């Protein structure tokens, strides 16, 4: 009985010295995520998986994404990082296509696309439209960027608990990261 008392005292002292778990800490700032509702985001989870989609809803516990008609939830406890993706390549391509079509129409109306120059009208308009679409797509790719709006503040946590039985005493530990 005399040997158990120091062991129990040591176990209790170690248990009290261990830092509190991550759940007891202050919640991280999620205002950047809430401001990104409606944007395309990329979510990296704690296990390294990457999910992308449009953010439609956030709550205290999770966020809801839509990707191709499929809706799914990602709990904040599993999230390592959230990035807002800006720049839309299809939209930039359509804008460039419209500008190229306009330039082609102006060239057709001013006589830049005549048969005297050895070109046909539709080929000339198609040429300018293709150049405009390509320039728009290239611009969209160059302007595409990601901004980190949330990063988990989770750090590795060691949790120890005393284990006592009629014949043994010890510690049970859990390491979470």
LOKE-379667 format. One record per residue: residue number from 1; z, y negated, x of N, C-alpha, C in turn. Coordinates in Angstrom, 1 decimal, always signed. Layout:
N
   pos       nw       nv       nu      caw      cav      cau       cw       cv       cu
   NUM        Z        Y        X        Z        Y        X        Z        Y        X
...
***
This chain:
177
   pos       nw       nv       nu      caw      cav      cau       cw       cv       cu
     1     +0.0     +1.2     +0.8     +0.0     +0.0     +0.0     +0.0     -1.2     +0.9
     2     +0.6     -1.2     +2.0     +0.7     -2.3     +2.9     -0.7     -2.6     +3.5
     3     -1.5     -1.7     +3.7     -2.9     -1.9     +4.2     -3.8     -2.5     +3.2
     4     -3.6     -2.2     +1.9     -4.5     -2.7     +0.9     -4.3     -4.2     +0.7
     5     -3.1     -4.7     +0.8     -2.9     -6.1     +0.5     -3.7     -7.0     +1.4
     6     -3.7     -6.8     +2.7     -4.6     -7.7     +3.6     -6.1     -7.5     +3.2
     7     -6.5     -6.3     +2.9     -7.9     -6.1     +2.5     -8.3     -6.9     +1.2
     8     -7.4     -6.8     +0.2     -7.6     -7.5     -1.0     -7.6     -9.0     -0.7
     9     -6.7     -9.5     +0.1     -6.6    -10.9     +0.4     -7.9    -11.4     +1.1
    10     -8.4    -10.5     +2.0     -9.6    -10.9     +2.8    -10.8    -10.9     +1.8
    11    -10.9    -10.0     +0.9    -12.0     -9.9     -0.1    -12.0    -11.2     -1.0
    12    -10.8    -11.5     -1.4    -10.7    -12.7     -2.3    -11.0    -14.0     -1.5
    13    -10.6    -14.1     -0.3    -10.9    -15.3     +0.6    -12.4    -15.4     +0.8
    14    -13.0    -14.3     +1.1    -14.5    -14.3     +1.3    -15.2    -14.6     +0.0
    15    -14.8    -14.1     -1.1    -15.4    -14.4     -2.4    -15.3    -15.9     -2.7
    16    -14.2    -16.5     -2.4    -14.1    -17.9     -2.7    -14.8    -18.8     -1.7
    17    -15.1    -18.3     -0.5    -15.8    -19.1     +0.5    -17.3    -19.1     +0.3
    18    -17.8    -18.2     -0.5    -19.3    -18.1     -0.7    -19.7    -19.3     -1.6
    19    -20.8    -19.9     -1.3    -21.3    -21.1     -2.1    -21.7    -20.6     -3.5
    20    -21.7    -21.6     -4.4    -22.0    -21.3     -5.8    -23.5    -20.9     -5.9
    21    -23.8    -20.1     -6.9    -25.2    -19.7     -7.1    -26.0    -20.9     -7.5
    22    -27.3    -20.7     -7.4    -28.3    -21.7     -7.7    -28.2    -22.2     -9.2
    23    -27.7    -21.3    -10.1    -27.7    -21.7    -11.5    -26.6    -22.8    -11.7
    24    -25.6    -22.9    -10.9    -24.6    -23.9    -11.1    -24.9    -25.2    -10.5
    25    -26.0    -25.3     -9.8    -26.4    -26.5     -9.1    -27.1    -27.4    -10.1
    26    -27.3    -28.7     -9.8    -28.0    -29.6    -10.7    -29.4    -29.2    -10.8
    27    -30.0    -29.4    -12.0    -31.4    -29.1    -12.3    -32.3    -30.0    -11.5
    28    -33.4    -29.4    -10.9    -34.3    -30.3    -10.2    -35.1    -31.2    -11.1
    29    -35.7    -32.2    -10.5    -36.5    -33.2    -11.3    -37.8    -32.6    -11.8
    30    -38.0    -32.5    -13.1    -39.2    -32.0    -13.7    -40.0    -33.0    -14.4
    31    -39.8    -34.3    -14.1    -40.5    -35.4    -14.8    -42.0    -35.4    -14.4
    32    -42.3    -35.0    -13.2    -43.7    -34.9    -12.8    -44.5    -33.8    -13.6
    33    -43.8    -32.7    -13.9    -44.4    -31.7    -14.7    -44.7    -32.2    -16.1
    34    -43.7    -32.8    -16.7    -43.8    -33.3    -18.1    -44.9    -34.4    -18.1
    35    -45.1    -35.2    -17.1    -46.1    -36.2    -17.1    -47.5    -35.6    -16.9
    36    -47.6    -34.3    -16.5    -48.9    -33.6    -16.3    -49.3    -32.9    -17.5
    37    -48.7    -33.0    -18.7    -49.1    -32.3    -19.9    -50.6    -32.7    -20.2
    38    -51.4    -31.7    -20.4    -52.8    -31.9    -20.7    -53.7    -31.8    -19.5
    39    -53.1    -31.8    -18.3    -53.8    -31.7    -17.0    -54.0    -30.2    -16.6
    40    -55.0    -30.0    -15.7    -55.2    -28.7    -15.1    -54.2    -28.6    -14.0
    41    -53.4    -27.5    -14.0    -52.4    -27.3    -12.9    -52.5    -25.9    -12.3
    42    -51.9    -25.8    -11.1    -51.9    -24.6    -10.4    -50.4    -24.3    -10.1
    43    -49.9    -23.1    -10.6    -48.5    -22.7    -10.5    -48.4    -21.6     -9.5
    44    -47.6    -21.8     -8.4    -47.3    -20.7     -7.5    -45.9    -20.2     -7.8
    45    -45.8    -18.9     -8.0    -44.5    -18.3     -8.3    -43.7    -17.9     -7.1
    46    -42.4    -17.5     -7.2    -41.6    -17.1     -6.1    -42.2    -15.9     -5.4
    47    -42.9    -15.0     -6.1    -43.4    -13.9     -5.4    -44.8    -14.1     -4.8
    48    -45.3    -15.3     -4.9    -46.6    -15.7     -4.3    -47.8    -15.6     -5.2
    49    -47.7    -15.2     -6.4    -48.8    -15.2     -7.4    -49.2    -16.6     -7.7
    50    -50.5    -16.8     -7.9    -51.0    -18.2     -8.3    -51.6    -18.1     -9.7
    51    -51.2    -18.9    -10.6    -51.8    -19.0    -11.9    -52.3    -20.4    -12.2
    52    -53.5    -20.5    -12.8    -54.0    -21.8    -13.1    -54.3    -21.9    -14.6
    53    -54.3    -23.1    -15.1    -54.6    -23.4    -16.5    -54.3    -24.8    -16.9
    54    -54.4    -25.1    -18.1    -54.1    -26.4    -18.6    -52.7    -26.4    -19.2
    55    -51.8    -27.3    -18.8    -50.5    -27.4    -19.2    -50.4    -28.0    -20.6
    56    -49.8    -27.2    -21.6    -49.8    -27.7    -22.9    -48.4    -28.0    -23.4
    57    -47.3    -27.4    -22.8    -46.0    -27.6    -23.3    -45.0    -27.3    -22.2
    58    -43.9    -28.1    -22.2    -42.8    -27.8    -21.3    -41.5    -27.7    -22.1
    59    -40.6    -26.9    -21.6    -39.2    -26.9    -22.2    -38.2    -26.8    -21.1
    60    -37.0    -26.7    -21.4    -36.0    -26.6    -20.3    -36.1    -25.3    -19.5
    61    -36.6    -24.3    -20.2    -36.6    -23.0    -19.5    -38.0    -22.6    -18.9
    62    -39.1    -23.1    -19.6    -40.4    -22.6    -19.1    -41.4    -23.6    -19.4
    63    -42.7    -23.3    -19.0    -43.8    -24.1    -19.3    -44.9    -23.2    -19.8
    64    -45.7    -23.8    -20.7    -46.8    -23.0    -21.4    -48.1    -23.5    -20.9
    65    -49.0    -22.5    -20.4    -50.3    -22.8    -19.9    -51.3    -22.1    -20.8
    66    -52.5    -22.7    -20.8    -53.7    -22.1    -21.5    -54.8    -22.0    -20.5
    67    -55.4    -20.8    -20.4    -56.5    -20.5    -19.5    -57.5    -19.7    -20.2
    68    -58.6    -20.3    -20.6    -59.7    -19.5    -21.2    -59.3    -19.0    -22.6
    69    -58.5    -19.7    -23.4    -58.1    -19.2    -24.7    -56.9    -18.3    -24.6
    70    -56.4    -18.0    -23.4    -55.2    -17.1    -23.3    -54.0    -18.0    -23.0
    71    -53.0    -17.9    -23.8    -51.8    -18.7    -23.6    -50.7    -17.9    -23.0
    72    -50.0    -18.4    -22.0    -48.9    -17.7    -21.4    -47.8    -18.7    -20.9
    73    -46.6    -18.1    -20.8    -45.5    -18.9    -20.4    -45.0    -18.5    -19.0
    74    -44.6    -19.5    -18.2    -44.1    -19.3    -16.9    -42.7    -19.9    -16.8
    75    -41.6    -19.0    -16.7    -40.2    -19.6    -16.6    -40.1    -20.4    -15.3
    76    -39.3    -21.5    -15.4    -39.0    -22.4    -14.3    -38.3    -21.6    -13.2
    77    -37.5    -20.6    -13.6    -36.7    -19.8    -12.6    -37.7    -19.1    -11.6
    78    -38.9    -18.8    -12.1    -39.8    -18.0    -11.2    -40.8    -18.9    -10.5
    79    -40.8    -20.2    -10.7    -41.7    -21.1    -10.1    -41.3    -21.7     -8.7
    80    -42.2    -21.6     -7.8    -42.0    -22.2     -6.4    -42.6    -23.6     -6.4
    81    -43.8    -23.7     -6.9    -44.5    -25.0     -6.8    -45.5    -25.2     -7.9
    82    -45.6    -26.4     -8.4    -46.6    -26.8     -9.4    -47.5    -27.9     -8.8
    83    -48.8    -27.7     -8.9    -49.8    -28.7     -8.4    -50.7    -29.2     -9.5
    84    -50.9    -30.5     -9.7    -51.8    -31.0    -10.6    -53.2    -31.2     -9.9
    85    -54.2    -30.6    -10.5    -55.5    -30.6     -9.9    -56.3    -31.7    -10.6
    86    -56.8    -32.7     -9.8    -57.6    -33.7    -10.4    -59.1    -33.6     -9.9
    87    -60.0    -34.2    -10.6    -61.4    -34.1    -10.2    -62.0    -33.0    -11.0
    88    -63.1    -33.2    -11.7    -63.7    -32.3    -12.6    -65.1    -32.2    -12.2
    89    -65.5    -31.1    -11.6    -66.9    -30.9    -11.1    -67.9    -30.8    -12.2
    90    -67.7    -30.1    -13.3    -68.7    -30.1    -14.3    -68.9    -31.4    -15.0
    91    -67.8    -32.2    -15.1    -68.0    -33.5    -15.7    -68.7    -34.4    -14.8
    92    -68.4    -34.4    -13.5    -69.2    -35.2    -12.5    -70.7    -34.8    -12.4
    93    -70.9    -33.5    -12.6    -72.3    -33.0    -12.6    -73.1    -33.6    -13.8
    94    -72.4    -33.6    -15.0    -73.1    -34.1    -16.2    -73.3    -35.6    -16.0
    95    -72.4    -36.3    -15.5    -72.6    -37.8    -15.3    -73.7    -38.0    -14.3
    96    -73.8    -37.3    -13.2    -74.9    -37.4    -12.3    -76.2    -37.0    -12.9
    97    -76.2    -36.0    -13.8    -77.4    -35.6    -14.5    -77.9    -36.7    -15.4
    98    -77.0    -37.4    -16.1    -77.4    -38.5    -17.0    -77.9    -39.7    -16.2
    99    -77.3    -40.0    -15.1    -77.8    -41.1    -14.2    -79.2    -40.7    -13.7
   100    -79.4    -39.5    -13.2    -80.7    -39.1    -12.7    -81.8    -39.1    -13.8
   101    -81.4    -38.7    -15.0    -82.3    -38.7    -16.2    -82.7    -40.2    -16.5
   102    -81.8    -41.1    -16.4    -82.0    -42.5    -16.7    -83.0    -43.1    -15.6
   103    -82.8    -42.7    -14.3    -83.6    -43.2    -13.3    -85.0    -42.6    -13.4
   104    -85.1    -41.4    -13.8    -86.4    -40.7    -14.1    -87.2    -41.4    -15.2
   105    -86.4    -41.8    -16.3    -87.0    -42.5    -17.4    -87.5    -43.9    -17.0
   106    -86.7    -44.6    -16.2    -87.1    -45.9    -15.8    -88.4    -45.8    -14.9
   107    -88.4    -44.7    -14.0    -89.6    -44.5    -13.1    -90.8    -44.2    -14.0
   108    -90.6    -43.4    -15.0    -91.8    -43.1    -15.9    -92.3    -44.3    -16.6
   109    -91.3    -45.2    -17.1    -91.7    -46.4    -17.9    -92.4    -47.4    -17.0
   110    -92.0    -47.5    -15.7    -92.5    -48.5    -14.8    -93.8    -48.1    -14.1
   111    -94.2    -46.9    -14.3    -95.4    -46.4    -13.7    -95.2    -45.7    -12.4
   112    -94.0    -45.3    -12.1    -93.7    -44.6    -10.8    -94.0    -43.1    -10.9
   113    -94.2    -42.7    -12.1    -94.5    -41.2    -12.3    -95.9    -41.1    -13.0
   114    -96.9    -41.5    -12.3    -98.3    -41.4    -12.9    -99.1    -40.3    -12.2
   115   -100.1    -39.9    -12.9   -101.0    -38.9    -12.3   -101.8    -39.4    -11.1
   116   -101.9    -40.7    -11.0   -102.6    -41.2     -9.9   -101.9    -40.9     -8.5
   117   -100.6    -40.8     -8.6    -99.9    -40.5     -7.4    -99.9    -39.0     -7.1
   118   -100.5    -38.2     -7.9   -100.5    -36.7     -7.7    -99.4    -36.0     -8.3
   119    -98.6    -36.7     -9.2    -97.4    -36.0     -9.8    -97.6    -36.1    -11.3
   120    -97.0    -35.2    -12.0    -96.9    -35.2    -13.5    -95.6    -35.8    -13.9
   121    -95.7    -36.4    -15.1    -94.5    -37.2    -15.6    -93.2    -36.3    -15.7
   122    -93.3    -35.1    -16.3    -92.1    -34.3    -16.4    -91.6    -33.8    -15.1
   123    -92.5    -33.5    -14.1    -92.0    -33.1    -12.8    -91.2    -34.3    -12.2
   124    -91.7    -35.5    -12.3    -91.0    -36.6    -11.7    -89.7    -36.8    -12.3
   125    -89.6    -36.8    -13.7    -88.3    -37.0    -14.4    -87.3    -35.8    -14.0
   126    -87.9    -34.6    -13.9    -87.0    -33.5    -13.5    -86.5    -33.6    -12.1
   127    -87.4    -34.1    -11.2    -87.0    -34.4     -9.8    -85.8    -35.3     -9.7
   128    -85.9    -36.4    -10.4    -84.8    -37.4    -10.4    -83.5    -36.9    -11.1
   129    -83.7    -36.1    -12.2    -82.6    -35.5    -12.9    -81.9    -34.5    -12.0
   130    -82.6    -33.7    -11.3    -82.0    -32.7    -10.3    -81.2    -33.4     -9.2
   131    -81.8    -34.4     -8.6    -81.1    -35.2     -7.6    -79.8    -35.8     -8.1
   132    -79.9    -36.3     -9.3    -78.7    -36.9     -9.9    -77.6    -35.9    -10.2
   133    -78.0    -34.7    -10.7    -77.0    -33.7    -11.0    -76.4    -33.2     -9.7
   134    -77.2    -33.0     -8.6    -76.7    -32.5     -7.4    -75.7    -33.5     -6.7
   135    -76.1    -34.8     -6.8    -75.2    -35.9     -6.3    -73.9    -35.9     -7.1
   136    -74.0    -35.7     -8.4    -72.7    -35.7     -9.2    -71.8    -34.6     -8.8
   137    -72.4    -33.4     -8.7    -71.7    -32.2     -8.3    -71.0    -32.4     -7.0
   138    -71.7    -32.9     -6.0    -71.2    -33.1     -4.7    -70.1    -34.1     -4.7
   139    -70.2    -35.2     -5.5    -69.2    -36.2     -5.6    -67.9    -35.5     -6.3
   140    -68.1    -34.7     -7.3    -66.9    -34.0     -7.9    -66.2    -33.1     -7.0
   141    -66.9    -32.4     -6.1    -66.3    -31.6     -5.1    -65.5    -32.4     -4.1
   142    -66.1    -33.5     -3.7    -65.5    -34.3     -2.6    -64.2    -35.0     -3.2
   143    -64.2    -35.4     -4.4    -63.1    -36.1     -5.0    -62.0    -35.2     -5.6
   144    -62.2    -33.9     -5.5    -61.2    -32.9     -6.0    -60.0    -32.8     -5.1
   145    -58.8    -32.9     -5.7    -57.6    -32.9     -4.9    -56.5    -32.3     -5.7
   146    -55.4    -31.9     -5.0    -54.2    -31.4     -5.7    -53.0    -32.2     -5.3
   147    -52.2    -32.5     -6.3    -51.0    -33.3     -6.0    -49.8    -32.4     -6.5
   148    -48.8    -32.2     -5.6    -47.6    -31.4     -5.9    -46.7    -32.3     -6.8
   149    -46.5    -31.8     -8.1    -45.6    -32.5     -9.0    -44.3    -31.9     -9.2
   150    -44.1    -30.6     -8.7    -42.8    -30.0     -8.8    -42.7    -29.0     -7.6
   151    -41.5    -29.0     -7.0    -41.3    -28.0     -6.0    -39.8    -27.5     -6.2
   152    -39.7    -26.2     -6.3    -38.4    -25.6     -6.5    -37.5    -25.9     -5.3
   153    -36.2    -26.2     -5.7    -35.2    -26.4     -4.6    -34.4    -25.2     -4.3
   154    -34.9    -24.0     -4.7    -34.1    -22.8     -4.5    -34.0    -22.5     -3.0
   155    -32.8    -22.2     -2.6    -32.6    -21.7     -1.2    -32.0    -20.3     -1.3
   156    -32.1    -19.6     -0.2    -31.5    -18.3     -0.2    -30.0    -18.3     -0.5
   157    -29.5    -17.5     -1.4    -28.1    -17.4     -1.8    -27.5    -16.1     -1.6
   158    -26.4    -16.0     -1.0    -25.7    -14.8     -0.8    -24.5    -14.8     -1.8
   159    -24.4    -13.7     -2.6    -23.3    -13.6     -3.6    -22.6    -12.4     -3.2
   160    -21.3    -12.5     -3.0    -20.4    -11.4     -2.7    -19.4    -11.2     -3.8
   161    -19.1     -9.9     -4.1    -18.1     -9.6     -5.1    -17.2     -8.5     -4.6
   162    -15.9     -8.5     -4.8    -15.0     -7.5     -4.4    -15.2     -6.2     -5.3
   163    -15.1     -5.1     -4.6    -15.2     -3.8     -5.3    -13.9     -3.0     -5.0
   164    -13.1     -2.8     -6.0    -11.9     -2.1     -5.8    -11.8     -0.8     -6.7
   165    -11.4     +0.2     -6.1    -11.2     +1.5     -6.9     -9.8     +2.1     -6.4
   166     -9.5     +3.2     -7.0     -8.2     +3.8     -6.6     -8.1     +4.2     -5.2
   167     -9.2     +4.5     -4.5     -9.2     +5.0     -3.1     -9.9     +4.1     -2.1
   168    -10.6     +3.2     -2.6    -11.5     +2.4     -1.7    -11.4     +0.9     -2.1
   169    -11.8     +0.1     -1.1    -11.9     -1.4     -1.3    -13.1     -1.8     -0.5
   170    -13.9     -2.8     -1.0    -15.1     -3.2     -0.3    -15.7     -4.4     -0.9
   171    -16.9     -4.7     -0.5    -17.7     -5.8     -1.0    -19.0     -5.4     -1.5
   172    -19.5     -6.0     -2.5    -20.8     -5.8     -3.0    -21.5     -7.1     -2.8
   173    -22.7     -7.1     -2.2    -23.4     -8.3     -1.9    -24.8     -8.3     -2.5
   174    -25.3     -9.5     -2.8    -26.6     -9.7     -3.3    -27.2    -10.9     -2.6
   175    -28.4    -10.7     -2.1    -29.1    -11.8     -1.3    -30.3    -12.1     -2.2
   176    -30.4    -13.4     -2.7    -31.5    -13.8     -3.5    -32.2    -15.0     -2.8
   177    -33.5    -14.9     -2.9    -34.3    -16.0     -2.3    -35.5    -16.4     -3.2
***
